[in-house]
């Protein structure tokens, strides 16, 4: 099929810098829209460079497809040329047509990233729906090996040495002594929402939790839900966690924790796990008449699939001590 350009974007050459060594990318492509399939070829992320991407549209509908137009987009700020292409002629049932695009890939950043690319087909006839979309998620880098490898915050301090703590951004922290009094000692098992979780097995005054900011963390296994153990440091400690499976698919669930004190203990649908008396401040233990709490919450999983890794919410008010898969 002949392809005519319907729009174009100027590709500005990236600065001449040394590119990082190439890393293998894994991806999935999927089409939405019954009968019409839209697929996106792999995208080379070894920038700075201009990569060529092919979008294929297959007419799986009962009618001949006419007036086919294909558009393609990458992450925000990535220039694409052309932005859309019109396919001349028509496609019989079962026939396919391809459209080729060029996309400017910036210099690769360190760490783990997932880049999403989207192609949209609009048409007449075919399956009669008029539009279908395909996406491809390309990965670069490696997820953190465990949640403990992503620890970036000190939530627990000894009452004799409180200055290392800063759980809430105000220099406050849980008391290790008061946590021990309710069974939360280093490495202790915590049963919540059907999951077997583990309290951080690290000394007081060291990093022991993740202030969530979109970290990718490896996690294997199957089950019906993913349980998080943690609490919030404001009343807006909510966000979405995305679970990626070994077959390349993913699912997203939203959860939240109450503030570690003062919020209702069922806020955001969370479940209270333990409460302690008081907290450690920079000047020592105090607020003995106030409860400071740890909660559990969960997001659903596809029980037929094996989890590969989890991308945590992009909200640093959500603090996570552990996560585990439950039946």
C-alpha positions in Angstrom: 0.0 0.0 0.0 1.3 3.5 -0.8 1.7 5.8 2.2 1.3 9.6 2.1 2.5 12.0 4.8 -0.3 13.9 6.5 1.8 15.9 9.0 5.4 16.3 10.1 7.5 17.3 13.1 11.0 18.7 12.8 13.6 16.4 14.4 16.3 18.5 16.2 19.6 16.6 16.5 20.5 15.8 20.0 23.8 17.2 21.5 26.9 15.1 20.7 27.5 13.2 23.9 28.7 9.7 24.6 25.9 7.2 24.7 25.7 4.6 27.4 26.3 1.0 26.5 23.2 -0.5 24.9 20.9 -2.6 27.2 18.5 -5.2 26.0 14.9 -3.9 25.9 11.8 -6.0 26.4 8.4 -4.9 25.3 4.9 -5.8 24.7 2.5 -4.5 22.0 -1.2 -4.8 22.0 -4.1 -3.7 19.9 -7.5 -2.5 21.2 -10.7 -2.5 19.1 -12.3 -5.8 18.2 -11.2 -7.1 14.8 -8.6 -4.4 14.1 -5.0 -5.0 15.3 -2.5 -2.3 15.8 1.1 -3.3 16.6 4.3 -1.3 17.2 7.7 -2.6 16.4 10.6 -2.5 19.0 12.1 1.0 19.6 15.8 1.3 20.0 16.4 3.4 23.2 20.1 3.7 22.8 20.1 7.5 22.4 20.9 10.2 21.6 19.7 9.0 18.1 16.8 8.9 15.7 15.1 5.5 15.8 12.8 4.1 13.1 9.5 2.6 14.2 7.0 0.6 12.1 3.3 0.5 12.9 1.3 -2.3 11.4 -2.5 -2.3 11.1 -4.3 -5.5 10.3 -7.9 -5.5 9.2 -9.6 -8.3 11.1 -13.1 -7.0 10.6 -15.8 -8.3 8.3 -15.7 -5.3 5.9 -13.1 -3.7 3.7 -11.2 -0.9 5.6 -11.0 2.5 3.9 -9.6 6.0 4.7 -7.0 4.5 7.0 -4.9 7.1 8.9 -2.1 6.1 11.4 -0.6 8.4 14.1 2.3 7.6 16.4 3.5 9.2 19.6 6.2 8.5 22.2 6.9 9.9 25.7 6.2 13.6 26.2 8.8 15.8 24.5 10.0 13.1 22.1 9.7 14.5 18.5 8.1 12.2 15.9 8.3 12.6 12.1 5.7 12.5 10.6 3.1 12.7 13.3 0.5 10.9 11.2 0.3 9.1 7.8 -2.6 8.3 5.5 -2.7 5.0 3.7 -3.9 5.1 0.1 -6.5 2.6 -1.1 -8.3 0.1 1.1 -7.6 -3.1 3.0 -9.4 -6.3 2.5 -10.3 -8.5 5.4 -7.2 -10.1 6.8 -4.8 -7.7 4.9 -2.3 -5.5 6.7 -0.6 -2.1 6.0 2.5 -0.6 7.6 3.4 3.0 8.3 7.0 4.0 9.2 7.9 6.8 11.7 11.1 8.3 13.0 11.4 9.3 16.7 14.1 11.3 18.4 15.4 9.3 21.3 17.3 11.4 24.0 20.4 10.3 25.9 19.7 7.3 28.1 19.3 8.0 31.8 20.7 5.8 34.5 18.3 3.6 36.5 15.2 1.6 35.5 12.7 3.2 33.2 9.6 2.2 31.2 8.8 4.2 28.1 5.4 3.8 26.5 4.7 4.3 22.7 1.2 4.6 21.3 -0.1 4.2 17.8 -3.7 5.0 16.8 -5.5 4.0 13.6 -8.6 5.7 12.4 -10.6 4.3 9.5 -14.0 3.6 7.9 -15.4 0.1 7.5 -13.3 -2.8 8.9 -14.8 -3.8 12.2 -17.0 -0.7 12.1 -15.5 0.8 15.3 -13.6 3.6 13.5 -10.5 3.6 15.7 -8.0 1.2 17.3 -4.9 1.7 19.4 -1.7 -0.3 20.0 0.9 0.3 22.7 4.4 -0.8 23.3 6.3 -0.5 26.6 10.0 -0.6 26.4 12.2 -1.1 29.4 15.8 0.0 30.1 17.8 -0.7 33.2 17.0 -3.2 36.0 14.5 -3.0 38.9 15.8 -2.9 42.4 16.5 -6.4 43.6 14.2 -6.0 46.7 12.3 -3.4 48.6 15.2 -3.2 51.1 17.5 -2.3 48.3 15.3 0.8 47.7 15.2 2.0 51.3 15.7 5.8 51.3 14.2 7.0 54.7 14.8 6.5 58.4 11.5 5.8 60.2 12.8 4.0 63.4 15.2 5.3 66.0 16.4 4.4 69.4 15.1 6.6 72.2 18.7 7.3 73.2 19.7 8.4 69.6 16.8 10.1 67.9 18.5 12.6 65.6 19.0 10.1 62.7 15.2 9.9 62.2 13.1 12.0 59.7 10.1 9.9 58.8 7.8 12.8 58.3 10.0 15.6 57.0 10.0 17.2 60.4 12.7 15.1 62.1 10.3 12.7 63.8 10.4 8.9 63.9 8.9 5.8 65.5 10.5 4.7 68.8 12.2 1.3 68.4 11.4 0.6 72.1 7.7 1.3 71.6 7.5 -0.7 68.4 9.2 -3.7 70.2 6.5 -3.4 72.9 3.8 -4.2 70.2 5.9 -7.0 68.5 7.5 -5.0 65.8 11.1 -6.0 66.3 13.7 -6.2 63.5 12.9 -9.1 61.2 9.6 -9.9 63.0 6.8 -11.6 61.0 3.8 -9.4 60.4 0.5 -11.1 59.3 -1.8 -8.7 57.5 -4.6 -9.1 54.9 -3.6 -12.7 54.3 0.0 -11.9 53.6 3.2 -12.8 55.6 5.2 -9.6 55.8 8.5 -8.9 57.5 9.3 -5.9 59.7 12.5 -4.2 58.5 15.5 -6.2 59.7 17.9 -3.3 60.1 19.3 -1.5 63.2 17.5 1.5 64.5 18.7 4.8 63.0 19.4 3.3 59.6 17.3 3.4 56.4 14.3 1.1 56.9 11.5 2.1 54.5 10.8 3.5 51.1 9.3 6.9 50.6 7.6 6.0 47.4 8.5 7.9 44.3 7.9 5.5 41.4 10.7 3.0 42.2 10.6 -0.4 40.4 11.2 -3.3 42.7 11.6 -7.0 41.7 9.0 -9.3 43.3 8.1 -12.9 42.2 5.2 -15.2 42.8 1.5 -15.6 42.1 -1.6 -14.7 44.2 -4.8 -12.7 44.4 -3.5 -9.5 45.9 -0.3 -7.5 46.7 -0.2 -6.3 50.3 1.7 -3.2 51.4 2.8 -2.5 55.0 3.4 1.1 55.8 1.8 4.5 56.7 1.4 8.0 55.4 3.1 11.2 56.5 0.2 13.4 55.4 -3.5 12.8 54.9 -2.9 12.5 51.1 -0.8 9.4 51.1 -2.4 7.7 48.2 -1.2 6.5 44.7 -1.2 3.8 42.1 1.1 0.8 42.0 1.7 -1.0 38.7 2.4 -4.7 38.7 4.2 -6.1 35.7 3.9 -9.9 35.0 6.4 -12.2 33.4 4.3 -12.4 30.2 4.8 -8.7 29.6 1.3 -7.6 30.7 0.6 -5.3 33.6 -2.1 -4.1 35.9 -2.6 -1.0 38.1 -4.2 -0.6 41.5 -4.7 2.4 43.8 -4.2 2.3 47.5 -3.4 4.7 50.4 -2.4 4.9 54.0 -3.7 7.2 56.8 -1.3 9.7 58.2 0.8 7.9 60.9 -1.2 9.8 63.5 -4.4 11.8 63.8 -6.2 10.4 60.7 -9.0 7.9 61.1 -7.3 4.4 61.1 -9.6 3.3 58.2 -8.8 6.3 56.0 -8.3 5.3 52.3 -9.6 1.9 53.1 -6.5 0.8 55.0 -6.4 -1.7 57.9 -4.7 -0.9 61.2 -1.8 -3.3 62.0 -0.1 -1.8 65.1 -0.2 1.4 67.1 2.6 2.7 69.4 2.6 5.3 72.2 4.4 8.5 71.3 7.2 9.1 68.9 10.9 10.2 68.8 11.6 13.8 68.1 15.0 15.4 67.5 15.2 16.3 71.2 14.2 12.8 72.4 11.0 10.8 73.0 7.8 12.6 73.4 4.0 12.9 72.6 3.4 9.8 74.8 -0.3 10.4 74.8 -0.6 10.2 71.0 -0.8 7.0 68.9 1.5 6.5 65.9 0.5 3.7 63.7 1.4 1.2 60.9 -1.2 0.0 58.4 -1.8 -2.5 55.6 -3.5 -2.1 52.2 -3.6 -4.1 49.0 -4.1 -4.0 45.3 -5.5 -6.9 43.2 -3.4 -9.3 41.2 -4.2 -11.6 38.3 -3.9 -15.0 40.1 -3.2 -16.8 36.8 0.0 -14.8 36.2 3.4 -14.6 37.8 4.6 -11.2 39.1 7.9 -9.9 37.8 8.2 -6.5 39.4 6.2 -3.6 40.9 6.4 0.1 40.2 5.6 1.9 43.4 3.3 5.0 43.6 4.8 8.4 42.7 3.9 10.0 46.0 6.7 10.3 48.7 4.0 10.7 51.4 3.4 6.9 51.0 6.0 5.1 53.1 6.4 1.3 52.7 8.1 -1.1 55.1 7.4 -4.3 53.2 5.2 -5.8 50.5 4.2 -9.4 49.8 1.8 -11.4 47.7 -1.2 -13.0 49.4 -3.7 -15.6 48.1 
